[in-house]
Amino acid sequence: MNRIFVLSVLLVSLFLFISCATPHVVLLKDGTTIETRDTPDFDKKAGFYRYETVDGMKGQINKDAIVEIKEKK
């Protein structure tokens, strides 16, 4: 009984965590767009945005190459 409760709490937590992600689109100066799973994180020291694409690939891009970051509709 206790095991079922713990498993259900974990599943609900996982669902809430996944549903909190808000996809974003990053528009670059060269016209390229990158769709990310969530808001890209900015690393102030390095001057780069770090992101994860909707395909699960991780990447980073210089802030000077970005025109706009907006929530995907």
PDB file of N, H, CA, C and O in Angstrom:
ATOM      1  N   MET A   1       0.823  -1.183   0.000  1.00  0.00           N
ATOM      2  CA  MET A   1       0.000   0.000   0.000  1.00  0.00           C
ATOM      3  C   MET A   1       0.877   1.261   0.000  1.00  0.00           C
ATOM      4  O   MET A   1       0.634   2.190  -0.770  1.00  0.00           O
ATOM      5  N   ASN A   2       1.884   1.284   0.859  1.00  0.00           N
ATOM      6  H   ASN A   2       2.081   0.529   1.484  1.00  0.00           H
ATOM      7  CA  ASN A   2       2.789   2.423   0.949  1.00  0.00           C
ATOM      8  C   ASN A   2       3.550   2.619  -0.369  1.00  0.00           C
ATOM      9  O   ASN A   2       3.804   3.752  -0.778  1.00  0.00           O
ATOM     10  N   ARG A   3       3.901   1.545  -1.010  1.00  0.00           N
ATOM     11  H   ARG A   3       3.694   0.625  -0.677  1.00  0.00           H
ATOM     12  CA  ARG A   3       4.632   1.591  -2.267  1.00  0.00           C
ATOM     13  C   ARG A   3       3.790   2.248  -3.372  1.00  0.00           C
ATOM     14  O   ARG A   3       4.308   3.026  -4.173  1.00  0.00           O
ATOM     15  N   ILE A   4       2.520   1.937  -3.405  1.00  0.00           N
ATOM     16  H   ILE A   4       2.099   1.306  -2.754  1.00  0.00           H
ATOM     17  CA  ILE A   4       1.615   2.520  -4.400  1.00  0.00           C
ATOM     18  C   ILE A   4       1.491   4.025  -4.171  1.00  0.00           C
ATOM     19  O   ILE A   4       1.478   4.798  -5.129  1.00  0.00           O
ATOM     20  N   PHE A   5       1.399   4.441  -2.930  1.00  0.00           N
ATOM     21  H   PHE A   5       1.409   3.814  -2.151  1.00  0.00           H
ATOM     22  CA  PHE A   5       1.297   5.863  -2.600  1.00  0.00           C
ATOM     23  C   PHE A   5       2.541   6.618  -3.062  1.00  0.00           C
ATOM     24  O   PHE A   5       2.433   7.677  -3.680  1.00  0.00           O
ATOM     25  N   VAL A   6       3.702   6.084  -2.770  1.00  0.00           N
ATOM     26  H   VAL A   6       3.790   5.223  -2.268  1.00  0.00           H
ATOM     27  CA  VAL A   6       4.959   6.725  -3.153  1.00  0.00           C
ATOM     28  C   VAL A   6       5.061   6.806  -4.677  1.00  0.00           C
ATOM     29  O   VAL A   6       5.463   7.837  -5.216  1.00  0.00           O
ATOM     30  N   LEU A   7       4.707   5.744  -5.362  1.00  0.00           N
ATOM     31  H   LEU A   7       4.380   4.907  -4.924  1.00  0.00           H
ATOM     32  CA  LEU A   7       4.758   5.729  -6.821  1.00  0.00           C
ATOM     33  C   LEU A   7       3.800   6.761  -7.414  1.00  0.00           C
ATOM     34  O   LEU A   7       4.155   7.461  -8.362  1.00  0.00           O
ATOM     35  N   SER A   8       2.608   6.859  -6.872  1.00  0.00           N
ATOM     36  H   SER A   8       2.320   6.290  -6.102  1.00  0.00           H
ATOM     37  CA  SER A   8       1.644   7.829  -7.400  1.00  0.00           C
ATOM     38  C   SER A   8       2.098   9.264  -7.138  1.00  0.00           C
ATOM     39  O   SER A   8       1.886  10.132  -7.985  1.00  0.00           O
ATOM     40  N   VAL A   9       2.711   9.535  -5.995  1.00  0.00           N
ATOM     41  H   VAL A   9       2.884   8.831  -5.307  1.00  0.00           H
ATOM     42  CA  VAL A   9       3.242  10.867  -5.708  1.00  0.00           C
ATOM     43  C   VAL A   9       4.360  11.203  -6.701  1.00  0.00           C
ATOM     44  O   VAL A   9       4.423  12.327  -7.200  1.00  0.00           O
ATOM     45  N   LEU A  10       5.226  10.258  -6.985  1.00  0.00           N
ATOM     46  H   LEU A  10       5.176   9.345  -6.580  1.00  0.00           H
ATOM     47  CA  LEU A  10       6.306  10.478  -7.943  1.00  0.00           C
ATOM     48  C   LEU A  10       5.766  10.748  -9.341  1.00  0.00           C
ATOM     49  O   LEU A  10       6.262  11.636 -10.034  1.00  0.00           O
ATOM     50  N   LEU A  11       4.770  10.003  -9.755  1.00  0.00           N
ATOM     51  H   LEU A  11       4.367   9.282  -9.192  1.00  0.00           H
ATOM     52  CA  LEU A  11       4.186  10.205 -11.084  1.00  0.00           C
ATOM     53  C   LEU A  11       3.514  11.564 -11.212  1.00  0.00           C
ATOM     54  O   LEU A  11       3.648  12.228 -12.240  1.00  0.00           O
ATOM     55  N   VAL A  12       2.803  11.978 -10.193  1.00  0.00           N
ATOM     56  H   VAL A  12       2.694  11.439  -9.357  1.00  0.00           H
ATOM     57  CA  VAL A  12       2.159  13.292 -10.213  1.00  0.00           C
ATOM     58  C   VAL A  12       3.222  14.391 -10.252  1.00  0.00           C
ATOM     59  O   VAL A  12       3.073  15.367 -10.987  1.00  0.00           O
ATOM     60  N   SER A  13       4.275  14.244  -9.482  1.00  0.00           N
ATOM     61  H   SER A  13       4.396  13.451  -8.885  1.00  0.00           H
ATOM     62  CA  SER A  13       5.361  15.229  -9.466  1.00  0.00           C
ATOM     63  C   SER A  13       6.030  15.325 -10.837  1.00  0.00           C
ATOM     64  O   SER A  13       6.320  16.420 -11.318  1.00  0.00           O
ATOM     65  N   LEU A  14       6.267  14.192 -11.451  1.00  0.00           N
ATOM     66  H   LEU A  14       6.031  13.302 -11.061  1.00  0.00           H
ATOM     67  CA  LEU A  14       6.876  14.158 -12.779  1.00  0.00           C
ATOM     68  C   LEU A  14       5.978  14.851 -13.795  1.00  0.00           C
ATOM     69  O   LEU A  14       6.457  15.630 -14.619  1.00  0.00           O
ATOM     70  N   PHE A  15       4.696  14.575 -13.739  1.00  0.00           N
ATOM     71  H   PHE A  15       4.307  13.942 -13.070  1.00  0.00           H
ATOM     72  CA  PHE A  15       3.743  15.205 -14.652  1.00  0.00           C
ATOM     73  C   PHE A  15       3.748  16.719 -14.477  1.00  0.00           C
ATOM     74  O   PHE A  15       3.752  17.454 -15.464  1.00  0.00           O
ATOM     75  N   LEU A  16       3.747  17.190 -13.241  1.00  0.00           N
ATOM     76  H   LEU A  16       3.743  16.592 -12.439  1.00  0.00           H
ATOM     77  CA  LEU A  16       3.766  18.625 -12.981  1.00  0.00           C
ATOM     78  C   LEU A  16       5.057  19.265 -13.467  1.00  0.00           C
ATOM     79  O   LEU A  16       5.044  20.372 -14.004  1.00  0.00           O
ATOM     80  N   PHE A  17       6.166  18.571 -13.282  1.00  0.00           N
ATOM     81  H   PHE A  17       6.177  17.671 -12.846  1.00  0.00           H
ATOM     82  CA  PHE A  17       7.453  19.087 -13.728  1.00  0.00           C
ATOM     83  C   PHE A  17       7.482  19.219 -15.248  1.00  0.00           C
ATOM     84  O   PHE A  17       7.940  20.235 -15.770  1.00  0.00           O
ATOM     85  N   ILE A  18       7.006  18.219 -15.950  1.00  0.00           N
ATOM     86  H   ILE A  18       6.634  17.394 -15.525  1.00  0.00           H
ATOM     87  CA  ILE A  18       7.004  18.229 -17.412  1.00  0.00           C
ATOM     88  C   ILE A  18       6.049  19.287 -17.950  1.00  0.00           C
ATOM     89  O   ILE A  18       6.354  19.960 -18.934  1.00  0.00           O
ATOM     90  N   SER A  19       4.914  19.434 -17.318  1.00  0.00           N
ATOM     91  H   SER A  19       4.666  18.887 -16.518  1.00  0.00           H
ATOM     92  CA  SER A  19       3.926  20.379 -17.817  1.00  0.00           C
ATOM     93  C   SER A  19       4.324  21.829 -17.571  1.00  0.00           C
ATOM     94  O   SER A  19       3.715  22.730 -18.149  1.00  0.00           O
ATOM     95  N   CYS A  20       5.321  22.081 -16.736  1.00  0.00           N
ATOM     96  H   CYS A  20       5.815  21.349 -16.267  1.00  0.00           H
ATOM     97  CA  CYS A  20       5.758  23.449 -16.456  1.00  0.00           C
ATOM     98  C   CYS A  20       6.631  24.024 -17.560  1.00  0.00           C
ATOM     99  O   CYS A  20       6.773  25.244 -17.652  1.00  0.00           O
ATOM    100  N   ALA A  21       7.209  23.195 -18.383  1.00  0.00           N
ATOM    101  H   ALA A  21       7.095  22.205 -18.307  1.00  0.00           H
ATOM    102  CA  ALA A  21       8.068  23.671 -19.455  1.00  0.00           C
ATOM    103  C   ALA A  21       7.249  24.451 -20.475  1.00  0.00           C
ATOM    104  O   ALA A  21       6.168  24.021 -20.878  1.00  0.00           O
ATOM    105  N   THR A  22       7.769  25.591 -20.884  1.00  0.00           N
ATOM    106  H   THR A  22       8.647  25.941 -20.557  1.00  0.00           H
ATOM    107  CA  THR A  22       7.103  26.426 -21.869  1.00  0.00           C
ATOM    108  C   THR A  22       8.007  26.553 -23.087  1.00  0.00           C
ATOM    109  O   THR A  22       9.055  27.194 -23.003  1.00  0.00           O
ATOM    110  N   PRO A  23       7.634  25.964 -24.205  1.00  0.00           N
ATOM    111  CA  PRO A  23       8.470  26.050 -25.408  1.00  0.00           C
ATOM    112  C   PRO A  23       8.693  27.499 -25.843  1.00  0.00           C
ATOM    113  O   PRO A  23       7.797  28.337 -25.739  1.00  0.00           O
ATOM    114  N   HIS A  24       9.888  27.774 -26.324  1.00  0.00           N
ATOM    115  H   HIS A  24      10.616  27.094 -26.408  1.00  0.00           H
ATOM    116  CA  HIS A  24      10.252  29.102 -26.807  1.00  0.00           C
ATOM    117  C   HIS A  24      10.858  29.001 -28.201  1.00  0.00           C
ATOM    118  O   HIS A  24      11.325  27.939 -28.614  1.00  0.00           O
ATOM    119  N   VAL A  25      10.845  30.112 -28.913  1.00  0.00           N
ATOM    120  H   VAL A  25      10.467  30.975 -28.577  1.00  0.00           H
ATOM    121  CA  VAL A  25      11.485  30.208 -30.218  1.00  0.00           C
ATOM    122  C   VAL A  25      12.563  31.273 -30.115  1.00  0.00           C
ATOM    123  O   VAL A  25      12.318  32.379 -29.633  1.00  0.00           O
ATOM    124  N   VAL A  26      13.765  30.925 -30.575  1.00  0.00           N
ATOM    125  H   VAL A  26      13.964  30.027 -30.966  1.00  0.00           H
ATOM    126  CA  VAL A  26      14.887  31.859 -30.576  1.00  0.00           C
ATOM    127  C   VAL A  26      15.135  32.263 -32.032  1.00  0.00           C
ATOM    128  O   VAL A  26      15.420  31.416 -32.879  1.00  0.00           O
ATOM    129  N   LEU A  27      15.024  33.555 -32.310  1.00  0.00           N
ATOM    130  H   LEU A  27      14.793  34.243 -31.622  1.00  0.00           H
ATOM    131  CA  LEU A  27      15.272  34.080 -33.653  1.00  0.00           C
ATOM    132  C   LEU A  27      16.682  34.648 -33.703  1.00  0.00           C
ATOM    133  O   LEU A  27      17.042  35.513 -32.904  1.00  0.00           O
ATOM    134  N   LEU A  28      17.483  34.154 -34.655  1.00  0.00           N
ATOM    135  H   LEU A  28      17.191  33.452 -35.304  1.00  0.00           H
ATOM    136  CA  LEU A  28      18.866  34.590 -34.789  1.00  0.00           C
ATOM    137  C   LEU A  28      18.990  35.660 -35.864  1.00  0.00           C
ATOM    138  O   LEU A  28      18.108  35.800 -36.711  1.00  0.00           O
ATOM    139  N   LYS A  29      20.082  36.414 -35.830  1.00  0.00           N
ATOM    140  H   LYS A  29      20.798  36.300 -35.142  1.00  0.00           H
ATOM    141  CA  LYS A  29      20.315  37.493 -36.789  1.00  0.00           C
ATOM    142  C   LYS A  29      20.390  36.999 -38.226  1.00  0.00           C
ATOM    143  O   LYS A  29      20.071  37.745 -39.152  1.00  0.00           O
ATOM    144  N   ASP A  30      20.810  35.747 -38.426  1.00  0.00           N
ATOM    145  H   ASP A  30      21.069  35.141 -37.674  1.00  0.00           H
ATOM    146  CA  ASP A  30      20.908  35.213 -39.790  1.00  0.00           C
ATOM    147  C   ASP A  30      19.569  34.665 -40.308  1.00  0.00           C
ATOM    148  O   ASP A  30      19.508  34.104 -41.402  1.00  0.00           O
ATOM    149  N   GLY A  31      18.489  34.832 -39.511  1.00  0.00           N
ATOM    150  H   GLY A  31      18.538  35.288 -38.622  1.00  0.00           H
ATOM    151  CA  GLY A  31      17.165  34.383 -39.931  1.00  0.00           C
ATOM    152  C   GLY A  31      16.797  32.985 -39.461  1.00  0.00           C
ATOM    153  O   GLY A  31      15.658  32.551 -39.640  1.00  0.00           O
ATOM    154  N   THR A  32      17.738  32.282 -38.869  1.00  0.00           N
ATOM    155  H   THR A  32      18.662  32.634 -38.724  1.00  0.00           H
ATOM    156  CA  THR A  32      17.493  30.937 -38.354  1.00  0.00           C
ATOM    157  C   THR A  32      16.623  31.005 -37.098  1.00  0.00           C
ATOM    158  O   THR A  32      16.731  31.941 -36.306  1.00  0.00           O
ATOM    159  N   THR A  33      15.766  30.006 -36.929  1.00  0.00           N
ATOM    160  H   THR A  33      15.679  29.245 -37.573  1.00  0.00           H
ATOM    161  CA  THR A  33      14.999  29.904 -35.693  1.00  0.00           C
ATOM    162  C   THR A  33      15.332  28.591 -35.005  1.00  0.00           C
ATOM    163  O   THR A  33      15.576  27.579 -35.661  1.00  0.00           O
ATOM    164  N   ILE A  34      15.340  28.618 -33.687  1.00  0.00           N
ATOM    165  H   ILE A  34      15.142  29.441 -33.154  1.00  0.00           H
ATOM    166  CA  ILE A  34      15.596  27.430 -32.873  1.00  0.00           C
ATOM    167  C   ILE A  34      14.422  27.283 -31.919  1.00  0.00           C
ATOM    168  O   ILE A  34      14.092  28.216 -31.187  1.00  0.00           O
ATOM    169  N   GLU A  35      13.791  26.115 -31.923  1.00  0.00           N
ATOM    170  H   GLU A  35      14.059  25.356 -32.517  1.00  0.00           H
ATOM    171  CA  GLU A  35      12.702  25.842 -30.989  1.00  0.00           C
ATOM    172  C   GLU A  35      13.277  25.129 -29.776  1.00  0.00           C
ATOM    173  O   GLU A  35      13.923  24.089 -29.901  1.00  0.00           O
ATOM    174  N   THR A  36      13.034  25.700 -28.594  1.00  0.00           N
ATOM    175  H   THR A  36      12.509  26.545 -28.492  1.00  0.00           H
ATOM    176  CA  THR A  36      13.571  25.129 -27.362  1.00  0.00           C
ATOM    177  C   THR A  36      12.441  24.601 -26.479  1.00  0.00           C
ATOM    178  O   THR A  36      11.292  25.025 -26.598  1.00  0.00           O
ATOM    179  N   ARG A  37      12.786  23.681 -25.604  1.00  0.00           N
ATOM    180  H   ARG A  37      13.720  23.336 -25.508  1.00  0.00           H
ATOM    181  CA  ARG A  37      11.791  23.090 -24.696  1.00  0.00           C
ATOM    182  C   ARG A  37      11.303  24.075 -23.653  1.00  0.00           C
ATOM    183  O   ARG A  37      10.147  24.026 -23.231  1.00  0.00           O
ATOM    184  N   ASP A  38      12.187  24.970 -23.238  1.00  0.00           N
ATOM    185  H   ASP A  38      13.126  25.010 -23.581  1.00  0.00           H
ATOM    186  CA  ASP A  38      11.876  25.922 -22.176  1.00  0.00           C
ATOM    187  C   ASP A  38      12.661  27.200 -22.439  1.00  0.00           C
ATOM    188  O   ASP A  38      13.385  27.287 -23.430  1.00  0.00           O
ATOM    189  N   THR A  39      12.529  28.175 -21.578  1.00  0.00           N
ATOM    190  H   THR A  39      11.941  28.104 -20.773  1.00  0.00           H
ATOM    191  CA  THR A  39      13.262  29.424 -21.720  1.00  0.00           C
ATOM    192  C   THR A  39      14.763  29.146 -21.640  1.00  0.00           C
ATOM    193  O   THR A  39      15.225  28.515 -20.689  1.00  0.00           O
ATOM    194  N   PRO A  40      15.527  29.613 -22.632  1.00  0.00           N
ATOM    195  CA  PRO A  40      16.983  29.424 -22.566  1.00  0.00           C
ATOM    196  C   PRO A  40      17.567  30.108 -21.340  1.00  0.00           C
ATOM    197  O   PRO A  40      17.103  31.175 -20.937  1.00  0.00           O
ATOM    198  N   ASP A  41      18.586  29.492 -20.746  1.00  0.00           N
ATOM    199  H   ASP A  41      18.963  28.626 -21.074  1.00  0.00           H
ATOM    200  CA  ASP A  41      19.260  30.046 -19.568  1.00  0.00           C
ATOM    201  C   ASP A  41      20.451  30.879 -20.023  1.00  0.00           C
ATOM    202  O   ASP A  41      21.224  30.452 -20.882  1.00  0.00           O
ATOM    203  N   PHE A  42      20.595  32.069 -19.444  1.00  0.00           N
ATOM    204  H   PHE A  42      19.968  32.415 -18.746  1.00  0.00           H
ATOM    205  CA  PHE A  42      21.706  32.943 -19.810  1.00  0.00           C
ATOM    206  C   PHE A  42      22.849  32.797 -18.822  1.00  0.00           C
ATOM    207  O   PHE A  42      22.651  32.912 -17.612  1.00  0.00           O
ATOM    208  N   ASP A  43      24.046  32.544 -19.335  1.00  0.00           N
ATOM    209  H   ASP A  43      24.207  32.451 -20.318  1.00  0.00           H
ATOM    210  CA  ASP A  43      25.265  32.454 -18.540  1.00  0.00           C
ATOM    211  C   ASP A  43      25.985  33.801 -18.664  1.00  0.00           C
ATOM    212  O   ASP A  43      26.613  34.080 -19.686  1.00  0.00           O
ATOM    213  N   LYS A  44      25.893  34.632 -17.625  1.00  0.00           N
ATOM    214  H   LYS A  44      25.383  34.406 -16.795  1.00  0.00           H
ATOM    215  CA  LYS A  44      26.454  35.986 -17.675  1.00  0.00           C
ATOM    216  C   LYS A  44      27.966  35.988 -17.887  1.00  0.00           C
ATOM    217  O   LYS A  44      28.491  36.810 -18.638  1.00  0.00           O
ATOM    218  N   LYS A  45      28.655  35.072 -17.230  1.00  0.00           N
ATOM    219  H   LYS A  45      28.228  34.404 -16.620  1.00  0.00           H
ATOM    220  CA  LYS A  45      30.117  35.028 -17.348  1.00  0.00           C
ATOM    221  C   LYS A  45      30.553  34.736 -18.774  1.00  0.00           C
ATOM    222  O   LYS A  45      31.451  35.396 -19.297  1.00  0.00           O
ATOM    223  N   ALA A  46      29.923  33.752 -19.407  1.00  0.00           N
ATOM    224  H   ALA A  46      29.193  33.216 -18.982  1.00  0.00           H
ATOM    225  CA  ALA A  46      30.318  33.331 -20.750  1.00  0.00           C
ATOM    226  C   ALA A  46      29.658  34.173 -21.842  1.00  0.00           C
ATOM    227  O   ALA A  46      30.187  34.266 -22.950  1.00  0.00           O
ATOM    228  N   GLY A  47      28.514  34.784 -21.543  1.00  0.00           N
ATOM    229  H   GLY A  47      28.085  34.708 -20.643  1.00  0.00           H
ATOM    230  CA  GLY A  47      27.811  35.570 -22.553  1.00  0.00           C
ATOM    231  C   GLY A  47      27.021  34.714 -23.527  1.00  0.00           C
ATOM    232  O   GLY A  47      26.721  35.148 -24.640  1.00  0.00           O
ATOM    233  N   PHE A  48      26.683  33.499 -23.111  1.00  0.00           N
ATOM    234  H   PHE A  48      26.926  33.147 -22.207  1.00  0.00           H
ATOM    235  CA  PHE A  48      25.959  32.558 -23.963  1.00  0.00           C
ATOM    236  C   PHE A  48      24.616  32.185 -23.352  1.00  0.00           C
ATOM    237  O   PHE A  48      24.453  32.165 -22.132  1.00  0.00           O
ATOM    238  N   TYR A  49      23.665  31.890 -24.221  1.00  0.00           N
ATOM    239  H   TYR A  49      23.798  31.906 -25.212  1.00  0.00           H
ATOM    240  CA  TYR A  49      22.408  31.280 -23.810  1.00  0.00           C
ATOM    241  C   TYR A  49      22.552  29.778 -24.001  1.00  0.00           C
ATOM    242  O   TYR A  49      23.022  29.326 -25.044  1.00  0.00           O
ATOM    243  N   ARG A  50      22.152  29.009 -23.007  1.00  0.00           N
ATOM    244  H   ARG A  50      21.770  29.377 -22.159  1.00  0.00           H
ATOM    245  CA  ARG A  50      22.157  27.552 -23.086  1.00  0.00           C
ATOM    246  C   ARG A  50      20.703  27.096 -23.206  1.00  0.00           C
ATOM    247  O   ARG A  50      19.813  27.639 -22.551  1.00  0.00           O
ATOM    248  N   TYR A  51      20.479  26.097 -24.046  1.00  0.00           N
ATOM    249  H   TYR A  51      21.202  25.655 -24.578  1.00  0.00           H
ATOM    250  CA  TYR A  51      19.114  25.653 -24.308  1.00  0.00           C
ATOM    251  C   TYR A  51      19.086  24.166 -24.629  1.00  0.00           C
ATOM    252  O   TYR A  51      20.121  23.538 -24.852  1.00  0.00           O
ATOM    253  N   GLU A  52      17.877  23.621 -24.647  1.00  0.00           N
ATOM    254  H   GLU A  52      17.036  24.131 -24.467  1.00  0.00           H
ATOM    255  CA  GLU A  52      17.641  22.247 -25.093  1.00  0.00           C
ATOM    256  C   GLU A  52      16.527  22.307 -26.127  1.00  0.00           C
ATOM    257  O   GLU A  52      15.463  22.868 -25.868  1.00  0.00           O
ATOM    258  N   THR A  53      16.774  21.728 -27.300  1.00  0.00           N
ATOM    259  H   THR A  53      17.639  21.273 -27.510  1.00  0.00           H
ATOM    260  CA  THR A  53      15.773  21.765 -28.364  1.00  0.00           C
ATOM    261  C   THR A  53      14.640  20.802 -28.052  1.00  0.00           C
ATOM    262  O   THR A  53      14.732  19.996 -27.126  1.00  0.00           O
ATOM    263  N   VAL A  54      13.570  20.893 -28.836  1.00  0.00           N
ATOM    264  H   VAL A  54      13.496  21.547 -29.588  1.00  0.00           H
ATOM    265  CA  VAL A  54      12.432  20.003 -28.644  1.00  0.00           C
ATOM    266  C   VAL A  54      12.809  18.558 -28.948  1.00  0.00           C
ATOM    267  O   VAL A  54      12.113  17.636 -28.523  1.00  0.00           O
ATOM    268  N   ASP A  55      13.906  18.351 -29.682  1.00  0.00           N
ATOM    269  H   ASP A  55      14.471  19.100 -30.027  1.00  0.00           H
ATOM    270  CA  ASP A  55      14.406  17.006 -29.988  1.00  0.00           C
ATOM    271  C   ASP A  55      15.315  16.449 -28.901  1.00  0.00           C
ATOM    272  O   ASP A  55      15.747  15.298 -28.976  1.00  0.00           O
ATOM    273  N   GLY A  56      15.607  17.269 -27.886  1.00  0.00           N
ATOM    274  H   GLY A  56      15.256  18.204 -27.826  1.00  0.00           H
ATOM    275  CA  GLY A  56      16.455  16.813 -26.787  1.00  0.00           C
ATOM    276  C   GLY A  56      17.925  17.146 -26.953  1.00  0.00           C
ATOM    277  O   GLY A  56      18.738  16.771 -26.109  1.00  0.00           O
ATOM    278  N   MET A  57      18.286  17.845 -28.028  1.00  0.00           N
ATOM    279  H   MET A  57      17.625  18.149 -28.714  1.00  0.00           H
ATOM    280  CA  MET A  57      19.679  18.234 -28.249  1.00  0.00           C
ATOM    281  C   MET A  57      19.993  19.472 -27.411  1.00  0.00           C
ATOM    282  O   MET A  57      19.179  20.392 -27.321  1.00  0.00           O
ATOM    283  N   LYS A  58      21.175  19.489 -26.800  1.00  0.00           N
ATOM    284  H   LYS A  58      21.836  18.742 -26.873  1.00  0.00           H
ATOM    285  CA  LYS A  58      21.594  20.641 -26.007  1.00  0.00           C
ATOM    286  C   LYS A  58      22.518  21.512 -26.843  1.00  0.00           C
ATOM    287  O   LYS A  58      23.285  21.022 -27.671  1.00  0.00           O
ATOM    288  N   GLY A  59      22.426  22.824 -26.604  1.00  0.00           N
ATOM    289  H   GLY A  59      21.803  23.222 -25.931  1.00  0.00           H
ATOM    290  CA  GLY A  59      23.268  23.743 -27.352  1.00  0.00           C
ATOM    291  C   GLY A  59      23.448  25.043 -26.614  1.00  0.00           C
ATOM    292  O   GLY A  59      22.864  25.266 -25.553  1.00  0.00           O
ATOM    293  N   GLN A  60      24.265  25.897 -27.192  1.00  0.00           N
ATOM    294  H   GLN A  60      24.739  25.716 -28.054  1.00  0.00           H
ATOM    295  CA  GLN A  60      24.474  27.223 -26.648  1.00  0.00           C
ATOM    296  C   GLN A  60      24.729  28.168 -27.806  1.00  0.00           C
ATOM    297  O   GLN A  60      25.223  27.765 -28.860  1.00  0.00           O
ATOM    298  N   ILE A  61      24.385  29.433 -27.596  1.00  0.00           N
ATOM    299  H   ILE A  61      23.984  29.761 -26.741  1.00  0.00           H
ATOM    300  CA  ILE A  61      24.578  30.430 -28.646  1.00  0.00           C
ATOM    301  C   ILE A  61      24.924  31.772 -28.001  1.00  0.00           C
ATOM    302  O   ILE A  61      24.413  32.127 -26.938  1.00  0.00           O
ATOM    303  N   ASN A  62      25.789  32.486 -28.664  1.00  0.00           N
ATOM    304  H   ASN A  62      26.204  32.198 -29.527  1.00  0.00           H
ATOM    305  CA  ASN A  62      26.220  33.799 -28.176  1.00  0.00           C
ATOM    306  C   ASN A  62      25.039  34.755 -28.166  1.00  0.00           C
ATOM    307  O   ASN A  62      24.224  34.760 -29.089  1.00  0.00           O
ATOM    308  N   LYS A  63      24.953  35.565 -27.117  1.00  0.00           N
ATOM    309  H   LYS A  63      25.615  35.561 -26.367  1.00  0.00           H
ATOM    310  CA  LYS A  63      23.830  36.500 -26.992  1.00  0.00           C
ATOM    311  C   LYS A  63      23.805  37.513 -28.126  1.00  0.00           C
ATOM    312  O   LYS A  63      22.735  38.017 -28.470  1.00  0.00           O
ATOM    313  N   ASP A  64      24.958  37.826 -28.716  1.00  0.00           N
ATOM    314  H   ASP A  64      25.826  37.418 -28.437  1.00  0.00           H
ATOM    315  CA  ASP A  64      25.023  38.799 -29.803  1.00  0.00           C
ATOM    316  C   ASP A  64      24.424  38.272 -31.103  1.00  0.00           C
ATOM    317  O   ASP A  64      24.136  39.056 -32.007  1.00  0.00           O
ATOM    318  N   ALA A  65      24.235  36.975 -31.212  1.00  0.00           N
ATOM    319  H   ALA A  65      24.470  36.338 -30.478  1.00  0.00           H
ATOM    320  CA  ALA A  65      23.659  36.375 -32.419  1.00  0.00           C
ATOM    321  C   ALA A  65      22.134  36.319 -32.364  1.00  0.00           C
ATOM    322  O   ALA A  65      21.488  35.941 -33.342  1.00  0.00           O
ATOM    323  N   ILE A  66      21.561  36.693 -31.224  1.00  0.00           N
ATOM    324  H   ILE A  66      22.086  36.999 -30.429  1.00  0.00           H
ATOM    325  CA  ILE A  66      20.121  36.554 -31.015  1.00  0.00           C
ATOM    326  C   ILE A  66      19.402  37.886 -31.230  1.00  0.00           C
ATOM    327  O   ILE A  66      19.824  38.932 -30.736  1.00  0.00           O
ATOM    328  N   VAL A  67      18.305  37.813 -31.982  1.00  0.00           N
ATOM    329  H   VAL A  67      17.963  36.964 -32.383  1.00  0.00           H
ATOM    330  CA  VAL A  67      17.457  38.986 -32.201  1.00  0.00           C
ATOM    331  C   VAL A  67      16.351  39.005 -31.157  1.00  0.00           C
ATOM    332  O   VAL A  67      16.060  40.041 -30.559  1.00  0.00           O
ATOM    333  N   GLU A  68      15.731  37.829 -30.944  1.00  0.00           N
ATOM    334  H   GLU A  68      15.967  36.988 -31.430  1.00  0.00           H
ATOM    335  CA  GLU A  68      14.565  37.759 -30.055  1.00  0.00           C
ATOM    336  C   GLU A  68      14.387  36.349 -29.501  1.00  0.00           C
ATOM    337  O   GLU A  68      14.687  35.358 -30.167  1.00  0.00           O
ATOM    338  N   ILE A  69      13.897  36.286 -28.278  1.00  0.00           N
ATOM    339  H   ILE A  69      13.654  37.092 -27.738  1.00  0.00           H
ATOM    340  CA  ILE A  69      13.481  35.031 -27.659  1.00  0.00           C
ATOM    341  C   ILE A  69      12.047  35.234 -27.228  1.00  0.00           C
ATOM    342  O   ILE A  69      11.744  36.130 -26.440  1.00  0.00           O
ATOM    343  N   LYS A  70      11.155  34.387 -27.754  1.00  0.00           N
ATOM    344  H   LYS A  70      11.402  33.659 -28.394  1.00  0.00           H
ATOM    345  CA  LYS A  70       9.739  34.543 -27.386  1.00  0.00           C
ATOM    346  C   LYS A  70       9.083  33.189 -27.154  1.00  0.00           C
ATOM    347  O   LYS A  70       9.524  32.157 -27.660  1.00  0.00           O
ATOM    348  N   GLU A  71       8.026  33.235 -26.377  1.00  0.00           N
ATOM    349  H   GLU A  71       7.668  34.073 -25.966  1.00  0.00           H
ATOM    350  CA  GLU A  71       7.260  32.035 -26.072  1.00  0.00           C
ATOM    351  C   GLU A  71       6.572  31.559 -27.346  1.00  0.00           C
ATOM    352  O   GLU A  71       5.985  32.347 -28.087  1.00  0.00           O
ATOM    353  N   LYS A  72       6.658  30.252 -27.581  1.00  0.00           N
ATOM    354  H   LYS A  72       7.135  29.612 -26.978  1.00  0.00           H
ATOM    355  CA  LYS A  72       6.014  29.674 -28.758  1.00  0.00           C
ATOM    356  C   LYS A  72       4.504  29.617 -28.528  1.00  0.00           C
ATOM    357  O   LYS A  72       4.044  29.213 -27.460  1.00  0.00           O
ATOM    358  N   LYS A  73       3.753  30.019 -29.526  1.00  0.00           N
ATOM    359  H   LYS A  73       4.127  30.347 -30.393  1.00  0.00           H
ATOM    360  CA  LYS A  73       2.289  30.018 -29.413  1.00  0.00           C
ATOM    361  C   LYS A  73       1.694  28.832 -30.098  1.00  0.00           C
ATOM    362  O   LYS A  73       0.474  28.670 -30.103  1.00  0.00           O
TER     363      LYS A  73
END
